[in-house]
Amino acid sequence: MKKNLLACLLIFTAVFKLQGQVADFAPVGAKWYYAQISFDFPYPEEFRLVEVTGEEVFQGQVCRIIEGLTMGCGLPNPSRVFTRNDSTFFWSELTAQFELLYDFSASAGDTWLIEGLGLAGDSLRVFVDSVGQRVVNGDTLQTWFVSYSGCYDWGSEIVEKIGNLDFLSPSYCLCENGPNGTRCYLDSSSDYHFVSYPCDTLLYLGISALPAYHLIEVFPNPFHESISVKSESLSGQLTFLLFDGLGRIALRYEFSGSEEINTRSLPTGIYFWGFEKEGAMLKTGKCVKE
């Protein structure tokens, strides 16, 4: 009887732990497509493909191998990563040890330090401003809205399974022509699209399919009694969303072209904005009401 009770308790504990964990990060075969502007005339928006090409034992850890990263600007290329207890680590040649990249167990108010980046072993302090959820292609994924200090550029939103929506790796602020936004993420069980065209599309300035982050404006920041949004080069209706510090929707506004939105009823504080079109989040950012 005691053995049966013990077995049931162990099974319950294992299931509970699995339910509390986020989905596997960077499984073998995973692919990220990122937007990237070419410096060659006529300056098309190209794409950068980052993928997990295999798995190997390295320094005593079973690591996934990620290729396609930007050399010298953040993580090494290729990178060796592994995930343990909802935290993802990468091997840094500069510190000669595994360093924390993502803390998927972080709560609002938590911070973590990424060390061993770039060519000089730089550090980046990440601050978790709020935690929420995002629905992507019917799946509800946990999200972390973050800010950071140091001479590195990184997006303001981290999504379960996908990582930072700007780019998987932080990028040194003086690195030019880096990736700037997730188009798609794919693995054996997921197919997430953040754009309405094929992931590997080559886009040219002036065409109607130009990505939203070149065309959308949100101003002023900080804002007071109103905030203006502008997307005159995008056809069709967009949805503008404001999230409060807890990840709750504070404002939803549908528009096309440009609008000035009344925000008098919103309390002062930090907000995160996003634009949706046909169920896909086109662009996200951060603003402050004073």
ChimeraX commands (.cxc) that place a marker at each C-alpha (Angstrom):
marker #1 position 0.00,0.00,0.00 radius 0.5
marker #1 position 2.79,2.41,0.97 radius 0.5
marker #1 position 4.67,1.57,-2.22 radius 0.5
marker #1 position 1.58,2.35,-4.32 radius 0.5
marker #1 position 1.07,5.66,-2.52 radius 0.5
marker #1 position 4.72,6.57,-3.03 radius 0.5
marker #1 position 4.53,5.69,-6.73 radius 0.5
marker #1 position 1.40,7.84,-7.17 radius 0.5
marker #1 position 3.07,10.73,-5.36 radius 0.5
marker #1 position 6.13,10.53,-7.61 radius 0.5
marker #1 position 3.98,10.46,-10.75 radius 0.5
marker #1 position 1.92,13.43,-9.52 radius 0.5
marker #1 position 5.08,15.40,-8.73 radius 0.5
marker #1 position 6.55,14.69,-12.17 radius 0.5
marker #1 position 3.35,15.74,-13.94 radius 0.5
marker #1 position 3.10,18.90,-11.85 radius 0.5
marker #1 position 6.68,19.85,-12.73 radius 0.5
marker #1 position 6.08,19.24,-16.42 radius 0.5
marker #1 position 2.94,21.40,-16.38 radius 0.5
marker #1 position 4.86,24.22,-14.71 radius 0.5
marker #1 position 7.64,24.23,-17.28 radius 0.5
marker #1 position 7.64,26.15,-20.53 radius 0.5
marker #1 position 7.98,24.31,-23.85 radius 0.5
marker #1 position 11.32,22.97,-25.04 radius 0.5
marker #1 position 13.59,25.72,-26.39 radius 0.5
marker #1 position 15.63,25.21,-29.56 radius 0.5
marker #1 position 14.84,21.58,-30.42 radius 0.5
marker #1 position 16.85,20.00,-33.22 radius 0.5
marker #1 position 15.42,21.16,-36.55 radius 0.5
marker #1 position 14.00,24.44,-35.22 radius 0.5
marker #1 position 14.22,27.40,-37.62 radius 0.5
marker #1 position 13.89,31.14,-37.09 radius 0.5
marker #1 position 13.41,33.55,-40.01 radius 0.5
marker #1 position 14.37,37.15,-39.20 radius 0.5
marker #1 position 14.01,40.32,-41.23 radius 0.5
marker #1 position 17.24,42.06,-42.22 radius 0.5
marker #1 position 17.79,45.14,-44.39 radius 0.5
marker #1 position 20.50,44.86,-47.04 radius 0.5
marker #1 position 23.06,47.67,-47.43 radius 0.5
marker #1 position 23.18,47.03,-51.19 radius 0.5
marker #1 position 21.02,49.15,-53.54 radius 0.5
marker #1 position 18.02,49.05,-53.83 radius 0.5
marker #1 position 18.19,48.11,-50.11 radius 0.5
marker #1 position 15.79,45.17,-50.04 radius 0.5
marker #1 position 14.62,43.56,-46.84 radius 0.5
marker #1 position 16.24,40.16,-46.88 radius 0.5
marker #1 position 15.86,37.38,-44.33 radius 0.5
marker #1 position 18.30,35.66,-42.02 radius 0.5
marker #1 position 17.78,31.96,-41.31 radius 0.5
marker #1 position 18.90,30.68,-37.92 radius 0.5
marker #1 position 18.50,26.97,-37.27 radius 0.5
marker #1 position 19.34,24.17,-34.84 radius 0.5
marker #1 position 21.43,21.82,-36.96 radius 0.5
marker #1 position 22.26,19.09,-34.48 radius 0.5
marker #1 position 23.11,17.94,-31.01 radius 0.5
marker #1 position 26.38,16.96,-29.33 radius 0.5
marker #1 position 27.93,16.37,-25.92 radius 0.5
marker #1 position 30.11,19.39,-25.10 radius 0.5
marker #1 position 31.77,20.12,-21.77 radius 0.5
marker #1 position 29.68,17.41,-20.17 radius 0.5
marker #1 position 26.34,18.81,-21.43 radius 0.5
marker #1 position 24.09,17.61,-24.24 radius 0.5
marker #1 position 24.01,20.79,-26.34 radius 0.5
marker #1 position 22.02,21.89,-29.37 radius 0.5
marker #1 position 24.05,23.57,-32.11 radius 0.5
marker #1 position 22.58,26.83,-33.42 radius 0.5
marker #1 position 23.93,28.23,-36.70 radius 0.5
marker #1 position 23.23,31.44,-38.62 radius 0.5
marker #1 position 23.94,33.95,-35.84 radius 0.5
marker #1 position 25.75,37.26,-36.38 radius 0.5
marker #1 position 29.50,36.87,-35.92 radius 0.5
marker #1 position 31.06,39.00,-33.18 radius 0.5
marker #1 position 27.88,40.85,-32.22 radius 0.5
marker #1 position 26.42,38.70,-29.45 radius 0.5
marker #1 position 26.39,34.93,-29.19 radius 0.5
marker #1 position 29.14,32.99,-30.99 radius 0.5
marker #1 position 28.32,31.36,-34.31 radius 0.5
marker #1 position 27.75,28.50,-34.13 radius 0.5
marker #1 position 26.44,28.48,-30.56 radius 0.5
marker #1 position 26.13,25.50,-28.24 radius 0.5
marker #1 position 23.16,25.79,-25.91 radius 0.5
marker #1 position 21.29,23.64,-23.43 radius 0.5
marker #1 position 18.21,24.17,-21.25 radius 0.5
marker #1 position 17.86,23.15,-17.62 radius 0.5
marker #1 position 15.04,24.04,-15.20 radius 0.5
marker #1 position 13.52,26.56,-17.64 radius 0.5
marker #1 position 16.85,28.37,-18.10 radius 0.5
marker #1 position 18.83,28.33,-21.36 radius 0.5
marker #1 position 22.64,28.55,-21.30 radius 0.5
marker #1 position 25.23,29.11,-24.05 radius 0.5
marker #1 position 28.93,28.34,-24.14 radius 0.5
marker #1 position 31.13,31.45,-24.16 radius 0.5
marker #1 position 34.70,31.02,-25.35 radius 0.5
marker #1 position 35.52,34.33,-23.65 radius 0.5
marker #1 position 34.57,33.19,-20.15 radius 0.5
marker #1 position 35.23,29.49,-20.86 radius 0.5
marker #1 position 31.97,28.46,-19.26 radius 0.5
marker #1 position 28.24,28.23,-19.90 radius 0.5
marker #1 position 26.44,31.56,-19.42 radius 0.5
marker #1 position 22.75,32.23,-18.85 radius 0.5
marker #1 position 20.89,33.48,-21.94 radius 0.5
marker #1 position 17.18,33.11,-21.09 radius 0.5
marker #1 position 15.44,32.67,-17.75 radius 0.5
marker #1 position 12.01,31.32,-18.70 radius 0.5
marker #1 position 11.06,31.01,-15.02 radius 0.5
marker #1 position 11.49,34.75,-14.35 radius 0.5
marker #1 position 8.68,36.77,-12.77 radius 0.5
marker #1 position 7.93,40.50,-13.00 radius 0.5
marker #1 position 10.63,42.39,-11.13 radius 0.5
marker #1 position 13.30,39.71,-11.65 radius 0.5
marker #1 position 16.58,40.34,-13.47 radius 0.5
marker #1 position 19.28,38.17,-14.96 radius 0.5
marker #1 position 22.78,38.84,-16.26 radius 0.5
marker #1 position 24.06,37.63,-19.63 radius 0.5
marker #1 position 27.88,37.51,-19.69 radius 0.5
marker #1 position 30.51,36.54,-22.24 radius 0.5
marker #1 position 28.91,38.34,-25.23 radius 0.5
marker #1 position 30.48,39.76,-28.39 radius 0.5
marker #1 position 34.22,40.03,-29.00 radius 0.5
marker #1 position 35.12,41.42,-25.58 radius 0.5
marker #1 position 33.04,39.32,-23.18 radius 0.5
marker #1 position 30.45,42.03,-22.60 radius 0.5
marker #1 position 27.59,41.80,-20.11 radius 0.5
marker #1 position 23.91,42.64,-20.48 radius 0.5
marker #1 position 21.54,43.07,-17.53 radius 0.5
marker #1 position 17.95,42.07,-18.40 radius 0.5
marker #1 position 15.03,43.44,-16.35 radius 0.5
marker #1 position 11.62,41.72,-16.44 radius 0.5
marker #1 position 9.03,44.51,-16.47 radius 0.5
marker #1 position 5.98,42.26,-16.73 radius 0.5
marker #1 position 4.84,38.75,-17.65 radius 0.5
marker #1 position 1.82,37.91,-19.80 radius 0.5
marker #1 position 0.54,35.68,-22.58 radius 0.5
marker #1 position 0.34,35.88,-26.35 radius 0.5
marker #1 position -1.78,33.76,-28.69 radius 0.5
marker #1 position 0.19,32.70,-31.77 radius 0.5
marker #1 position -1.54,30.58,-34.41 radius 0.5
marker #1 position -3.97,29.29,-31.80 radius 0.5
marker #1 position -1.33,28.45,-29.17 radius 0.5
marker #1 position -1.19,30.40,-25.91 radius 0.5
marker #1 position 2.45,31.16,-25.09 radius 0.5
marker #1 position 3.96,32.85,-22.07 radius 0.5
marker #1 position 5.66,36.20,-22.70 radius 0.5
marker #1 position 8.10,38.39,-20.83 radius 0.5
marker #1 position 8.31,42.13,-21.48 radius 0.5
marker #1 position 11.88,43.18,-20.77 radius 0.5
marker #1 position 14.22,46.15,-20.72 radius 0.5
marker #1 position 17.98,46.13,-20.37 radius 0.5
marker #1 position 21.08,48.19,-19.69 radius 0.5
marker #1 position 24.37,48.29,-21.56 radius 0.5
marker #1 position 25.45,48.90,-25.15 radius 0.5
marker #1 position 23.32,46.15,-26.65 radius 0.5
marker #1 position 20.18,46.21,-28.76 radius 0.5
marker #1 position 17.47,43.65,-28.06 radius 0.5
marker #1 position 13.72,43.59,-28.44 radius 0.5
marker #1 position 11.26,44.28,-25.62 radius 0.5
marker #1 position 9.39,40.94,-25.75 radius 0.5
marker #1 position 10.54,37.36,-25.12 radius 0.5
marker #1 position 8.15,34.56,-26.08 radius 0.5
marker #1 position 8.10,30.97,-24.88 radius 0.5
marker #1 position 9.70,28.57,-27.41 radius 0.5
marker #1 position 10.73,31.44,-29.72 radius 0.5
marker #1 position 12.98,33.64,-27.60 radius 0.5
marker #1 position 13.32,37.39,-28.12 radius 0.5
marker #1 position 11.16,38.58,-30.99 radius 0.5
marker #1 position 13.83,41.02,-32.19 radius 0.5
marker #1 position 16.56,38.36,-32.54 radius 0.5
marker #1 position 17.54,35.22,-30.69 radius 0.5
marker #1 position 20.79,36.85,-29.52 radius 0.5
marker #1 position 21.43,40.33,-28.10 radius 0.5
marker #1 position 23.34,42.45,-30.62 radius 0.5
marker #1 position 26.13,44.91,-29.82 radius 0.5
marker #1 position 24.92,48.48,-30.39 radius 0.5
marker #1 position 27.70,49.31,-32.88 radius 0.5
marker #1 position 27.02,46.26,-35.06 radius 0.5
marker #1 position 25.30,47.36,-38.27 radius 0.5
marker #1 position 22.84,45.60,-40.53 radius 0.5
marker #1 position 21.67,43.10,-37.95 radius 0.5
marker #1 position 18.39,41.17,-37.92 radius 0.5
marker #1 position 15.45,43.22,-36.63 radius 0.5
marker #1 position 12.32,41.18,-36.13 radius 0.5
marker #1 position 10.99,37.63,-36.25 radius 0.5
marker #1 position 9.14,36.69,-39.41 radius 0.5
marker #1 position 8.55,33.02,-38.58 radius 0.5
marker #1 position 9.46,30.27,-36.15 radius 0.5
marker #1 position 9.10,26.59,-37.08 radius 0.5
marker #1 position 9.87,23.26,-35.46 radius 0.5
marker #1 position 8.39,19.74,-35.66 radius 0.5
marker #1 position 5.30,20.75,-33.65 radius 0.5
marker #1 position 5.00,24.52,-34.25 radius 0.5
marker #1 position 4.49,26.79,-37.25 radius 0.5
marker #1 position 4.34,30.41,-36.08 radius 0.5
marker #1 position 4.09,33.24,-38.61 radius 0.5
marker #1 position 4.35,36.91,-37.65 radius 0.5
marker #1 position 4.06,38.17,-41.24 radius 0.5
marker #1 position 1.42,37.58,-43.89 radius 0.5
marker #1 position 3.87,36.57,-46.65 radius 0.5
marker #1 position 6.25,33.57,-47.00 radius 0.5
marker #1 position 9.09,33.51,-44.47 radius 0.5
marker #1 position 11.85,33.68,-47.13 radius 0.5
marker #1 position 10.37,36.58,-49.14 radius 0.5
marker #1 position 12.71,39.28,-50.49 radius 0.5
marker #1 position 11.03,42.68,-50.16 radius 0.5
marker #1 position 11.90,45.98,-51.82 radius 0.5
marker #1 position 11.23,49.49,-50.51 radius 0.5
marker #1 position 8.13,51.00,-52.02 radius 0.5
marker #1 position 6.05,47.83,-52.42 radius 0.5
marker #1 position 2.82,47.35,-50.52 radius 0.5
marker #1 position 4.10,44.28,-48.68 radius 0.5
marker #1 position 6.85,46.25,-46.91 radius 0.5
marker #1 position 7.05,45.04,-43.29 radius 0.5
marker #1 position 5.12,46.99,-40.70 radius 0.5
marker #1 position 8.07,48.01,-38.53 radius 0.5
marker #1 position 9.26,50.30,-41.34 radius 0.5
marker #1 position 5.85,51.91,-41.71 radius 0.5
marker #1 position 4.30,52.19,-38.25 radius 0.5
marker #1 position 4.87,55.13,-35.93 radius 0.5
marker #1 position 3.81,55.60,-32.29 radius 0.5
marker #1 position 4.29,59.05,-30.76 radius 0.5
marker #1 position 4.88,60.96,-28.56 radius 0.5
marker #1 position 6.82,59.01,-25.95 radius 0.5
marker #1 position 6.27,59.82,-23.14 radius 0.5
marker #1 position 2.59,60.57,-23.86 radius 0.5
marker #1 position -0.01,62.38,-21.77 radius 0.5
marker #1 position -3.69,62.77,-22.73 radius 0.5
marker #1 position -3.37,61.12,-26.13 radius 0.5
marker #1 position -1.10,58.92,-28.22 radius 0.5
marker #1 position -0.87,58.99,-32.02 radius 0.5
marker #1 position -0.44,56.00,-34.33 radius 0.5
marker #1 position 0.42,56.17,-38.00 radius 0.5
marker #1 position 0.48,53.44,-40.65 radius 0.5
marker #1 position -0.53,55.25,-43.82 radius 0.5
marker #1 position 1.52,52.94,-46.09 radius 0.5
marker #1 position -0.26,49.80,-44.88 radius 0.5
marker #1 position -3.58,48.91,-46.43 radius 0.5
marker #1 position -6.43,47.51,-44.40 radius 0.5
marker #1 position -7.37,47.72,-40.76 radius 0.5
marker #1 position -4.92,47.36,-37.89 radius 0.5
marker #1 position -5.52,46.79,-34.19 radius 0.5
marker #1 position -3.47,48.89,-31.75 radius 0.5
marker #1 position -3.05,47.32,-28.31 radius 0.5
marker #1 position -1.69,48.80,-25.08 radius 0.5
marker #1 position -0.70,46.41,-22.28 radius 0.5
marker #1 position -0.17,47.48,-18.68 radius 0.5
marker #1 position 2.72,46.38,-16.49 radius 0.5
marker #1 position 0.94,43.12,-15.64 radius 0.5
marker #1 position 0.45,42.19,-19.30 radius 0.5
marker #1 position -3.28,43.00,-19.29 radius 0.5
marker #1 position -4.87,44.79,-22.25 radius 0.5
marker #1 position -5.45,48.39,-21.16 radius 0.5
marker #1 position -6.56,49.70,-24.55 radius 0.5
marker #1 position -7.65,48.18,-27.86 radius 0.5
marker #1 position -8.23,50.42,-30.88 radius 0.5
marker #1 position -8.94,49.48,-34.48 radius 0.5
marker #1 position -7.90,51.94,-37.17 radius 0.5
marker #1 position -6.44,52.43,-40.62 radius 0.5
marker #1 position -4.14,55.21,-41.75 radius 0.5
marker #1 position -3.45,57.40,-38.73 radius 0.5
marker #1 position -5.31,58.24,-35.54 radius 0.5
marker #1 position -4.94,60.24,-32.34 radius 0.5
marker #1 position -6.20,58.06,-29.48 radius 0.5
marker #1 position -7.55,59.50,-26.23 radius 0.5
marker #1 position -5.63,58.11,-23.23 radius 0.5
marker #1 position -6.94,60.37,-20.45 radius 0.5
marker #1 position -8.50,57.45,-18.58 radius 0.5
marker #1 position -5.23,55.50,-18.40 radius 0.5
marker #1 position -3.17,55.79,-15.21 radius 0.5
marker #1 position 0.44,56.93,-15.45 radius 0.5
marker #1 position 3.08,54.26,-15.80 radius 0.5
marker #1 position 4.90,51.97,-18.23 radius 0.5
marker #1 position 2.96,50.41,-21.11 radius 0.5
marker #1 position 3.80,47.99,-23.90 radius 0.5
marker #1 position 2.21,48.43,-27.31 radius 0.5
marker #1 position 1.62,46.12,-30.23 radius 0.5
marker #1 position -0.01,46.16,-33.67 radius 0.5
marker #1 position -2.03,43.23,-34.96 radius 0.5
marker #1 position -3.14,42.54,-38.52 radius 0.5
marker #1 position -5.08,39.44,-39.50 radius 0.5
marker #1 position -4.16,37.71,-36.24 radius 0.5
marker #1 position -0.40,38.33,-36.53 radius 0.5
marker #1 position 1.53,40.72,-34.27 radius 0.5
marker #1 position 3.47,43.01,-36.60 radius 0.5
marker #1 position 5.44,45.16,-34.19 radius 0.5
marker #1 position 5.83,45.71,-30.45 radius 0.5
marker #1 position 7.34,48.43,-28.31 radius 0.5
marker #1 position 7.37,50.24,-25.01 radius 0.5
marker #1 position 6.07,53.66,-23.96 radius 0.5
marker #1 position 5.41,55.70,-20.82 radius 0.5
marker #1 position 2.44,57.79,-19.75 radius 0.5
marker #1 position 3.33,60.76,-17.58 radius 0.5
marker link #1:1,2 radius 0.2
marker link #1:2,3 radius 0.2
marker link #1:3,4 radius 0.2
marker link #1:4,5 radius 0.2
marker link #1:5,6 radius 0.2
marker link #1:6,7 radius 0.2
marker link #1:7,8 radius 0.2
marker link #1:8,9 radius 0.2
marker link #1:9,10 radius 0.2
marker link #1:10,11 radius 0.2
marker link #1:11,12 radius 0.2
marker link #1:12,13 radius 0.2
marker link #1:13,14 radius 0.2
marker link #1:14,15 radius 0.2
marker link #1:15,16 radius 0.2
marker link #1:16,17 radius 0.2
marker link #1:17,18 radius 0.2
marker link #1:18,19 radius 0.2
marker link #1:19,20 radius 0.2
marker link #1:20,21 radius 0.2
marker link #1:21,22 radius 0.2
marker link #1:22,23 radius 0.2
marker link #1:23,24 radius 0.2
marker link #1:24,25 radius 0.2
marker link #1:25,26 radius 0.2
marker link #1:26,27 radius 0.2
marker link #1:27,28 radius 0.2
marker link #1:28,29 radius 0.2
marker link #1:29,30 radius 0.2
marker link #1:30,31 radius 0.2
marker link #1:31,32 radius 0.2
marker link #1:32,33 radius 0.2
marker link #1:33,34 radius 0.2
marker link #1:34,35 radius 0.2
marker link #1:35,36 radius 0.2
marker link #1:36,37 radius 0.2
marker link #1:37,38 radius 0.2
marker link #1:38,39 radius 0.2
marker link #1:39,40 radius 0.2
marker link #1:40,41 radius 0.2
marker link #1:41,42 radius 0.2
marker link #1:42,43 radius 0.2
marker link #1:43,44 radius 0.2
marker link #1:44,45 radius 0.2
marker link #1:45,46 radius 0.2
marker link #1:46,47 radius 0.2
marker link #1:47,48 radius 0.2
marker link #1:48,49 radius 0.2
marker link #1:49,50 radius 0.2
marker link #1:50,51 radius 0.2
marker link #1:51,52 radius 0.2
marker link #1:52,53 radius 0.2
marker link #1:53,54 radius 0.2
marker link #1:54,55 radius 0.2
marker link #1:55,56 radius 0.2
marker link #1:56,57 radius 0.2
marker link #1:57,58 radius 0.2
marker link #1:58,59 radius 0.2
marker link #1:59,60 radius 0.2
marker link #1:60,61 radius 0.2
marker link #1:61,62 radius 0.2
marker link #1:62,63 radius 0.2
marker link #1:63,64 radius 0.2
marker link #1:64,65 radius 0.2
marker link #1:65,66 radius 0.2
marker link #1:66,67 radius 0.2
marker link #1:67,68 radius 0.2
marker link #1:68,69 radius 0.2
marker link #1:69,70 radius 0.2
marker link #1:70,71 radius 0.2
marker link #1:71,72 radius 0.2
marker link #1:72,73 radius 0.2
marker link #1:73,74 radius 0.2
marker link #1:74,75 radius 0.2
marker link #1:75,76 radius 0.2
marker link #1:76,77 radius 0.2
marker link #1:77,78 radius 0.2
marker link #1:78,79 radius 0.2
marker link #1:79,80 radius 0.2
marker link #1:80,81 radius 0.2
marker link #1:81,82 radius 0.2
marker link #1:82,83 radius 0.2
marker link #1:83,84 radius 0.2
marker link #1:84,85 radius 0.2
marker link #1:85,86 radius 0.2
marker link #1:86,87 radius 0.2
marker link #1:87,88 radius 0.2
marker link #1:88,89 radius 0.2
marker link #1:89,90 radius 0.2
marker link #1:90,91 radius 0.2
marker link #1:91,92 radius 0.2
marker link #1:92,93 radius 0.2
marker link #1:93,94 radius 0.2
marker link #1:94,95 radius 0.2
marker link #1:95,96 radius 0.2
marker link #1:96,97 radius 0.2
marker link #1:97,98 radius 0.2
marker link #1:98,99 radius 0.2
marker link #1:99,100 radius 0.2
marker link #1:100,101 radius 0.2
marker link #1:101,102 radius 0.2
marker link #1:102,103 radius 0.2
marker link #1:103,104 radius 0.2
marker link #1:104,105 radius 0.2
marker link #1:105,106 radius 0.2
marker link #1:106,107 radius 0.2
marker link #1:107,108 radius 0.2
marker link #1:108,109 radius 0.2
marker link #1:109,110 radius 0.2
marker link #1:110,111 radius 0.2
marker link #1:111,112 radius 0.2
marker link #1:112,113 radius 0.2
marker link #1:113,114 radius 0.2
marker link #1:114,115 radius 0.2
marker link #1:115,116 radius 0.2
marker link #1:116,117 radius 0.2
marker link #1:117,118 radius 0.2
marker link #1:118,119 radius 0.2
marker link #1:119,120 radius 0.2
marker link #1:120,121 radius 0.2
marker link #1:121,122 radius 0.2
marker link #1:122,123 radius 0.2
marker link #1:123,124 radius 0.2
marker link #1:124,125 radius 0.2
marker link #1:125,126 radius 0.2
marker link #1:126,127 radius 0.2
marker link #1:127,128 radius 0.2
marker link #1:128,129 radius 0.2
marker link #1:129,130 radius 0.2
marker link #1:130,131 radius 0.2
marker link #1:131,132 radius 0.2
marker link #1:132,133 radius 0.2
marker link #1:133,134 radius 0.2
marker link #1:134,135 radius 0.2
marker link #1:135,136 radius 0.2
marker link #1:136,137 radius 0.2
marker link #1:137,138 radius 0.2
marker link #1:138,139 radius 0.2
marker link #1:139,140 radius 0.2
marker link #1:140,141 radius 0.2
marker link #1:141,142 radius 0.2
marker link #1:142,143 radius 0.2
marker link #1:143,144 radius 0.2
marker link #1:144,145 radius 0.2
marker link #1:145,146 radius 0.2
marker link #1:146,147 radius 0.2
marker link #1:147,148 radius 0.2
marker link #1:148,149 radius 0.2
marker link #1:149,150 radius 0.2
marker link #1:150,151 radius 0.2
marker link #1:151,152 radius 0.2
marker link #1:152,153 radius 0.2
marker link #1:153,154 radius 0.2
marker link #1:154,155 radius 0.2
marker link #1:155,156 radius 0.2
marker link #1:156,157 radius 0.2
marker link #1:157,158 radius 0.2
marker link #1:158,159 radius 0.2
marker link #1:159,160 radius 0.2
marker link #1:160,161 radius 0.2
marker link #1:161,162 radius 0.2
marker link #1:162,163 radius 0.2
marker link #1:163,164 radius 0.2
marker link #1:164,165 radius 0.2
marker link #1:165,166 radius 0.2
marker link #1:166,167 radius 0.2
marker link #1:167,168 radius 0.2
marker link #1:168,169 radius 0.2
marker link #1:169,170 radius 0.2
marker link #1:170,171 radius 0.2
marker link #1:171,172 radius 0.2
marker link #1:172,173 radius 0.2
marker link #1:173,174 radius 0.2
marker link #1:174,175 radius 0.2
marker link #1:175,176 radius 0.2
marker link #1:176,177 radius 0.2
marker link #1:177,178 radius 0.2
marker link #1:178,179 radius 0.2
marker link #1:179,180 radius 0.2
marker link #1:180,181 radius 0.2
marker link #1:181,182 radius 0.2
marker link #1:182,183 radius 0.2
marker link #1:183,184 radius 0.2
marker link #1:184,185 radius 0.2
marker link #1:185,186 radius 0.2
marker link #1:186,187 radius 0.2
marker link #1:187,188 radius 0.2
marker link #1:188,189 radius 0.2
marker link #1:189,190 radius 0.2
marker link #1:190,191 radius 0.2
marker link #1:191,192 radius 0.2
marker link #1:192,193 radius 0.2
marker link #1:193,194 radius 0.2
marker link #1:194,195 radius 0.2
marker link #1:195,196 radius 0.2
marker link #1:196,197 radius 0.2
marker link #1:197,198 radius 0.2
marker link #1:198,199 radius 0.2
marker link #1:199,200 radius 0.2
marker link #1:200,201 radius 0.2
marker link #1:201,202 radius 0.2
marker link #1:202,203 radius 0.2
marker link #1:203,204 radius 0.2
marker link #1:204,205 radius 0.2
marker link #1:205,206 radius 0.2
marker link #1:206,207 radius 0.2
marker link #1:207,208 radius 0.2
marker link #1:208,209 radius 0.2
marker link #1:209,210 radius 0.2
marker link #1:210,211 radius 0.2
marker link #1:211,212 radius 0.2
marker link #1:212,213 radius 0.2
marker link #1:213,214 radius 0.2
marker link #1:214,215 radius 0.2
marker link #1:215,216 radius 0.2
marker link #1:216,217 radius 0.2
marker link #1:217,218 radius 0.2
marker link #1:218,219 radius 0.2
marker link #1:219,220 radius 0.2
marker link #1:220,221 radius 0.2
marker link #1:221,222 radius 0.2
marker link #1:222,223 radius 0.2
marker link #1:223,224 radius 0.2
marker link #1:224,225 radius 0.2
marker link #1:225,226 radius 0.2
marker link #1:226,227 radius 0.2
marker link #1:227,228 radius 0.2
marker link #1:228,229 radius 0.2
marker link #1:229,230 radius 0.2
marker link #1:230,231 radius 0.2
marker link #1:231,232 radius 0.2
marker link #1:232,233 radius 0.2
marker link #1:233,234 radius 0.2
marker link #1:234,235 radius 0.2
marker link #1:235,236 radius 0.2
marker link #1:236,237 radius 0.2
marker link #1:237,238 radius 0.2
marker link #1:238,239 radius 0.2
marker link #1:239,240 radius 0.2
marker link #1:240,241 radius 0.2
marker link #1:241,242 radius 0.2
marker link #1:242,243 radius 0.2
marker link #1:243,244 radius 0.2
marker link #1:244,245 radius 0.2
marker link #1:245,246 radius 0.2
marker link #1:246,247 radius 0.2
marker link #1:247,248 radius 0.2
marker link #1:248,249 radius 0.2
marker link #1:249,250 radius 0.2
marker link #1:250,251 radius 0.2
marker link #1:251,252 radius 0.2
marker link #1:252,253 radius 0.2
marker link #1:253,254 radius 0.2
marker link #1:254,255 radius 0.2
marker link #1:255,256 radius 0.2
marker link #1:256,257 radius 0.2
marker link #1:257,258 radius 0.2
marker link #1:258,259 radius 0.2
marker link #1:259,260 radius 0.2
marker link #1:260,261 radius 0.2
marker link #1:261,262 radius 0.2
marker link #1:262,263 radius 0.2
marker link #1:263,264 radius 0.2
marker link #1:264,265 radius 0.2
marker link #1:265,266 radius 0.2
marker link #1:266,267 radius 0.2
marker link #1:267,268 radius 0.2
marker link #1:268,269 radius 0.2
marker link #1:269,270 radius 0.2
marker link #1:270,271 radius 0.2
marker link #1:271,272 radius 0.2
marker link #1:272,273 radius 0.2
marker link #1:273,274 radius 0.2
marker link #1:274,275 radius 0.2
marker link #1:275,276 radius 0.2
marker link #1:276,277 radius 0.2
marker link #1:277,278 radius 0.2
marker link #1:278,279 radius 0.2
marker link #1:279,280 radius 0.2
marker link #1:280,281 radius 0.2
marker link #1:281,282 radius 0.2
marker link #1:282,283 radius 0.2
marker link #1:283,284 radius 0.2
marker link #1:284,285 radius 0.2
marker link #1:285,286 radius 0.2
marker link #1:286,287 radius 0.2
marker link #1:287,288 radius 0.2
marker link #1:288,289 radius 0.2
marker link #1:289,290 radius 0.2
view
